[in-house]
């Protein structure tokens, strides 16, 4: 679950960078970056749950 927290922190940082963007292109880039990190967090979370279920 450490990976999930790391990915979510990176997503939040990218969202913060998008808030301070000076152009629409830069803002879109940071928003896409945040979406990618959030997708990785969700994938890691599902993987952790799957592995926990497998151990039962």
Biopython code that builds the backbone (N, CA, C, O; Angstrom):
import numpy as np
from Bio.PDB.StructureBuilder import StructureBuilder

atoms = [
    (1, "UNK", "N", (0.823, -1.190, 0.000)),
    (1, "UNK", "CA", (0.000, 0.000, 0.000)),
    (1, "UNK", "C", (0.871, 1.260, 0.000)),
    (1, "UNK", "O", (0.382, 2.368, -0.220)),
    (2, "UNK", "N", (2.148, 1.071, 0.246)),
    (2, "UNK", "CA", (3.063, 2.208, 0.204)),
    (2, "UNK", "C", (3.082, 2.826, -1.191)),
    (2, "UNK", "O", (3.158, 4.046, -1.339)),
    (3, "UNK", "N", (3.013, 1.973, -2.211)),
    (3, "UNK", "CA", (2.997, 2.467, -3.587)),
    (3, "UNK", "C", (1.770, 3.329, -3.846)),
    (3, "UNK", "O", (1.864, 4.363, -4.508)),
    (4, "UNK", "N", (0.620, 2.908, -3.327)),
    (4, "UNK", "CA", (-0.623, 3.653, -3.532)),
    (4, "UNK", "C", (-0.478, 5.060, -2.951)),
    (4, "UNK", "O", (-0.836, 6.041, -3.602)),
    (5, "UNK", "N", (0.041, 5.158, -1.744)),
    (5, "UNK", "CA", (0.222, 6.470, -1.109)),
    (5, "UNK", "C", (1.194, 7.326, -1.908)),
    (5, "UNK", "O", (0.979, 8.528, -2.066)),
    (6, "UNK", "N", (2.254, 6.720, -2.407)),
    (6, "UNK", "CA", (3.244, 7.438, -3.210)),
    (6, "UNK", "C", (2.612, 7.967, -4.499)),
    (6, "UNK", "O", (2.817, 9.126, -4.860)),
    (7, "UNK", "N", (1.852, 7.129, -5.188)),
    (7, "UNK", "CA", (1.210, 7.537, -6.440)),
    (7, "UNK", "C", (0.185, 8.639, -6.192)),
    (7, "UNK", "O", (0.082, 9.582, -6.976)),
    (8, "UNK", "N", (-0.574, 8.520, -5.101)),
    (8, "UNK", "CA", (-1.573, 9.549, -4.793)),
    (8, "UNK", "C", (-0.888, 10.871, -4.457)),
    (8, "UNK", "O", (-1.384, 11.931, -4.839)),
    (9, "UNK", "N", (0.235, 10.828, -3.755)),
    (9, "UNK", "CA", (0.972, 12.052, -3.436)),
    (9, "UNK", "C", (1.481, 12.715, -4.710)),
    (9, "UNK", "O", (1.437, 13.939, -4.838)),
    (10, "UNK", "N", (1.960, 11.914, -5.645)),
    (10, "UNK", "CA", (2.429, 12.460, -6.918)),
    (10, "UNK", "C", (1.280, 13.073, -7.712)),
    (10, "UNK", "O", (1.447, 14.095, -8.378)),
    (11, "UNK", "N", (0.108, 12.436, -7.633)),
    (11, "UNK", "CA", (-1.073, 12.958, -8.311)),
    (11, "UNK", "C", (-1.468, 14.317, -7.727)),
    (11, "UNK", "O", (-1.756, 15.260, -8.463)),
    (12, "UNK", "N", (-1.476, 14.400, -6.407)),
    (12, "UNK", "CA", (-1.824, 15.657, -5.750)),
    (12, "UNK", "C", (-0.817, 16.756, -6.074)),
    (12, "UNK", "O", (-1.197, 17.915, -6.240)),
    (13, "UNK", "N", (0.452, 16.404, -6.165)),
    (13, "UNK", "CA", (1.480, 17.387, -6.521)),
    (13, "UNK", "C", (1.265, 17.896, -7.946)),
    (13, "UNK", "O", (1.433, 19.085, -8.216)),
    (14, "UNK", "N", (0.900, 17.007, -8.842)),
    (14, "UNK", "CA", (0.647, 17.415, -10.228)),
    (14, "UNK", "C", (-0.574, 18.328, -10.309)),
    (14, "UNK", "O", (-0.590, 19.276, -11.094)),
    (15, "UNK", "N", (-1.592, 18.047, -9.501)),
    (15, "UNK", "CA", (-2.777, 18.910, -9.456)),
    (15, "UNK", "C", (-2.386, 20.300, -8.950)),
    (15, "UNK", "O", (-2.862, 21.310, -9.469)),
    (16, "UNK", "N", (-1.527, 20.345, -7.947)),
    (16, "UNK", "CA", (-1.066, 21.638, -7.426)),
    (16, "UNK", "C", (-0.284, 22.398, -8.492)),
    (16, "UNK", "O", (-0.435, 23.612, -8.628)),
    (17, "UNK", "N", (0.548, 21.690, -9.243)),
    (17, "UNK", "CA", (1.304, 22.349, -10.324)),
    (17, "UNK", "C", (0.356, 22.872, -11.397)),
    (17, "UNK", "O", (0.603, 23.927, -11.982)),
    (18, "UNK", "N", (-0.724, 22.145, -11.659)),
    (18, "UNK", "CA", (-1.696, 22.594, -12.659)),
    (18, "UNK", "C", (-2.353, 23.897, -12.209)),
    (18, "UNK", "O", (-2.669, 24.752, -13.036)),
    (19, "UNK", "N", (-2.557, 24.050, -10.912)),
    (19, "UNK", "CA", (-3.154, 25.272, -10.385)),
    (19, "UNK", "C", (-2.275, 26.490, -10.594)),
    (19, "UNK", "O", (-2.778, 27.606, -10.719)),
    (20, "UNK", "N", (-0.957, 26.285, -10.633)),
    (20, "UNK", "CA", (-0.030, 27.399, -10.823)),
    (20, "UNK", "C", (0.479, 27.526, -12.247)),
    (20, "UNK", "O", (1.424, 28.271, -12.506)),
    (21, "UNK", "N", (-0.134, 26.809, -13.163)),
    (21, "UNK", "CA", (0.322, 26.818, -14.557)),
    (21, "UNK", "C", (0.106, 28.200, -15.182)),
    (21, "UNK", "O", (-0.856, 28.902, -14.872)),
    (22, "UNK", "N", (1.023, 28.559, -16.060)),
    (22, "UNK", "CA", (0.950, 29.872, -16.707)),
    (22, "UNK", "C", (0.286, 29.822, -18.079)),
    (22, "UNK", "O", (-0.019, 30.861, -18.663)),
    (23, "UNK", "N", (0.063, 28.613, -18.591)),
    (23, "UNK", "CA", (-0.601, 28.488, -19.894)),
    (23, "UNK", "C", (-1.557, 27.302, -19.857)),
    (23, "UNK", "O", (-1.446, 26.423, -19.003)),
    (24, "UNK", "N", (-2.479, 27.296, -20.780)),
    (24, "UNK", "CA", (-3.437, 26.187, -20.860)),
    (24, "UNK", "C", (-2.736, 24.880, -21.221)),
    (24, "UNK", "O", (-3.128, 23.811, -20.754)),
    (25, "UNK", "N", (-1.711, 24.967, -22.044)),
    (25, "UNK", "CA", (-0.959, 23.768, -22.428)),
    (25, "UNK", "C", (-0.268, 23.164, -21.216)),
    (25, "UNK", "O", (-0.319, 21.953, -21.004)),
    (26, "UNK", "N", (0.371, 24.000, -20.432)),
    (26, "UNK", "CA", (1.055, 23.531, -19.226)),
    (26, "UNK", "C", (0.045, 22.947, -18.237)),
    (26, "UNK", "O", (0.302, 21.916, -17.616)),
    (27, "UNK", "N", (-1.096, 23.607, -18.096)),
    (27, "UNK", "CA", (-2.140, 23.125, -17.193)),
    (27, "UNK", "C", (-2.636, 21.756, -17.638)),
    (27, "UNK", "O", (-2.790, 20.851, -16.818)),
    (28, "UNK", "N", (-2.887, 21.604, -18.933)),
    (28, "UNK", "CA", (-3.352, 20.317, -19.462)),
    (28, "UNK", "C", (-2.316, 19.220, -19.242)),
    (28, "UNK", "O", (-2.664, 18.080, -18.934)),
    (29, "UNK", "N", (-1.042, 19.571, -19.403)),
    (29, "UNK", "CA", (0.032, 18.593, -19.191)),
    (29, "UNK", "C", (0.025, 18.106, -17.743)),
    (29, "UNK", "O", (0.122, 16.904, -17.496)),
    (30, "UNK", "N", (-0.088, 19.017, -16.791)),
    (30, "UNK", "CA", (-0.087, 18.631, -15.381)),
    (30, "UNK", "C", (-1.350, 17.851, -15.012)),
    (30, "UNK", "O", (-1.296, 16.941, -14.185)),
    (31, "UNK", "N", (-2.475, 18.200, -15.615)),
    (31, "UNK", "CA", (-3.707, 17.457, -15.352)),
    (31, "UNK", "C", (-3.599, 16.025, -15.885)),
    (31, "UNK", "O", (-4.059, 15.084, -15.239)),
    (32, "UNK", "N", (-2.997, 15.866, -17.051)),
    (32, "UNK", "CA", (-2.793, 14.524, -17.612)),
    (32, "UNK", "C", (-1.834, 13.727, -16.742)),
    (32, "UNK", "O", (-2.026, 12.529, -16.531)),
    (33, "UNK", "N", (-0.803, 14.391, -16.240)),
    (33, "UNK", "CA", (0.162, 13.753, -15.349)),
    (33, "UNK", "C", (-0.552, 13.261, -14.086)),
    (33, "UNK", "O", (-0.324, 12.140, -13.631)),
    (34, "UNK", "N", (-1.415, 14.111, -13.529)),
    (34, "UNK", "CA", (-2.166, 13.731, -12.331)),
    (34, "UNK", "C", (-3.071, 12.534, -12.608)),
    (34, "UNK", "O", (-3.174, 11.627, -11.782)),
    (35, "UNK", "N", (-3.716, 12.530, -13.752)),
    (35, "UNK", "CA", (-4.596, 11.421, -14.109)),
    (35, "UNK", "C", (-3.801, 10.113, -14.239)),
    (35, "UNK", "O", (-4.276, 9.049, -13.842)),
    (36, "UNK", "N", (-2.607, 10.201, -14.791)),
    (36, "UNK", "CA", (-1.766, 9.006, -14.935)),
    (36, "UNK", "C", (-1.366, 8.449, -13.576)),
    (36, "UNK", "O", (-1.422, 7.239, -13.356)),
    (37, "UNK", "N", (-0.960, 9.335, -12.659)),
    (37, "UNK", "CA", (-0.573, 8.874, -11.320)),
    (37, "UNK", "C", (-1.764, 8.283, -10.583)),
    (37, "UNK", "O", (-1.623, 7.292, -9.867)),
    (38, "UNK", "N", (-2.934, 8.884, -10.754)),
    (38, "UNK", "CA", (-4.128, 8.364, -10.088)),
    (38, "UNK", "C", (-4.495, 6.990, -10.648)),
    (38, "UNK", "O", (-4.919, 6.108, -9.901)),
    (39, "UNK", "N", (-4.336, 6.809, -11.942)),
    (39, "UNK", "CA", (-4.601, 5.497, -12.545)),
    (39, "UNK", "C", (-3.636, 4.445, -11.993)),
    (39, "UNK", "O", (-4.035, 3.314, -11.715)),
    (40, "UNK", "N", (-2.378, 4.819, -11.838)),
    (40, "UNK", "CA", (-1.404, 3.892, -11.247)),
    (40, "UNK", "C", (-1.774, 3.560, -9.810)),
    (40, "UNK", "O", (-1.640, 2.412, -9.385)),
    (41, "UNK", "N", (-2.237, 4.548, -9.059)),
    (41, "UNK", "CA", (-2.645, 4.312, -7.670)),
    (41, "UNK", "C", (-3.799, 3.320, -7.613)),
    (41, "UNK", "O", (-3.793, 2.405, -6.791)),
    (42, "UNK", "N", (-4.784, 3.498, -8.478)),
    (42, "UNK", "CA", (-5.927, 2.583, -8.501)),
    (42, "UNK", "C", (-5.495, 1.173, -8.890)),
    (42, "UNK", "O", (-5.980, 0.192, -8.325)),
    (43, "UNK", "N", (-4.589, 1.076, -9.848)),
    (43, "UNK", "CA", (-4.103, -0.227, -10.277)),
    (43, "UNK", "C", (-3.347, -0.909, -9.130)),
    (43, "UNK", "O", (-3.543, -2.098, -8.880)),
    (44, "UNK", "N", (-2.498, -0.170, -8.444)),
    (44, "UNK", "CA", (-1.733, -0.733, -7.331)),
    (44, "UNK", "C", (-2.660, -1.149, -6.192)),
    (44, "UNK", "O", (-2.428, -2.160, -5.529)),
    (45, "UNK", "N", (-3.702, -0.366, -5.974)),
    (45, "UNK", "CA", (-4.672, -0.694, -4.934)),
    (45, "UNK", "C", (-5.408, -1.996, -5.265)),
    (45, "UNK", "O", (-5.561, -2.865, -4.406)),
    (46, "UNK", "N", (-5.858, -2.120, -6.503)),
    (46, "UNK", "CA", (-6.539, -3.359, -6.930)),
    (46, "UNK", "C", (-5.592, -4.558, -6.833)),
    (46, "UNK", "O", (-5.997, -5.646, -6.423)),
    (47, "UNK", "N", (-4.350, -4.353, -7.207)),
    (47, "UNK", "CA", (-3.369, -5.438, -7.139)),
    (47, "UNK", "C", (-3.163, -5.876, -5.696)),
    (47, "UNK", "O", (-3.109, -7.072, -5.410)),
    (48, "UNK", "N", (-3.047, -4.914, -4.790)),
    (48, "UNK", "CA", (-2.860, -5.252, -3.372)),
    (48, "UNK", "C", (-4.058, -6.022, -2.828)),
    (48, "UNK", "O", (-3.889, -6.978, -2.071)),
    (49, "UNK", "N", (-5.270, -5.611, -3.209)),
    (49, "UNK", "CA", (-6.468, -6.316, -2.769)),
    (49, "UNK", "C", (-6.530, -7.727, -3.336)),
    (49, "UNK", "O", (-6.911, -8.668, -2.641)),
    (50, "UNK", "N", (-6.154, -7.867, -4.596)),
    (50, "UNK", "CA", (-6.152, -9.174, -5.238)),
    (50, "UNK", "C", (-5.156, -10.108, -4.548)),
    (50, "UNK", "O", (-5.453, -11.277, -4.300)),
    (51, "UNK", "N", (-3.981, -9.578, -4.246)),
    (51, "UNK", "CA", (-2.974, -10.409, -3.578)),
    (51, "UNK", "C", (-3.407, -10.787, -2.167)),
    (51, "UNK", "O", (-3.133, -11.897, -1.711)),
    (52, "UNK", "N", (-4.080, -9.876, -1.474)),
    (52, "UNK", "CA", (-4.583, -10.183, -0.132)),
    (52, "UNK", "C", (-5.651, -11.282, -0.207)),
    (52, "UNK", "O", (-5.667, -12.187, 0.628)),
    (53, "UNK", "N", (-6.524, -11.208, -1.186)),
    (53, "UNK", "CA", (-7.550, -12.228, -1.361)),
    (53, "UNK", "C", (-6.936, -13.573, -1.724)),
    (53, "UNK", "O", (-7.420, -14.622, -1.299)),
    (54, "UNK", "N", (-5.876, -13.535, -2.508)),
    (54, "UNK", "CA", (-5.210, -14.763, -2.926)),
    (54, "UNK", "C", (-4.591, -15.483, -1.736)),
    (54, "UNK", "O", (-4.535, -16.713, -1.708)),
    (55, "UNK", "N", (-4.131, -14.724, -0.761)),
    (55, "UNK", "CA", (-3.489, -15.313, 0.423)),
    (55, "UNK", "C", (-4.494, -15.978, 1.357)),
    (55, "UNK", "O", (-4.109, -16.792, 2.197)),
    (56, "UNK", "N", (-5.788, -15.640, 1.222)),
    (56, "UNK", "CA", (-6.800, -16.239, 2.104)),
    (56, "UNK", "C", (-7.011, -17.643, 1.793)),
    (56, "UNK", "O", (-7.827, -18.302, 2.437)),
]
sb = StructureBuilder()
sb.init_structure("model")
sb.init_model(0)
sb.init_chain("A")
sb.init_seg("    ")
for serial, (resi, resn, name, xyz) in enumerate(atoms, 1):
    if name == "N":
        sb.init_residue(resn, " ", resi, " ")
    sb.init_atom(name, np.array(xyz, "f"), 0.0, 1.0, " ", f" {name:<3s}", serial, name[0])
structure = sb.get_structure()
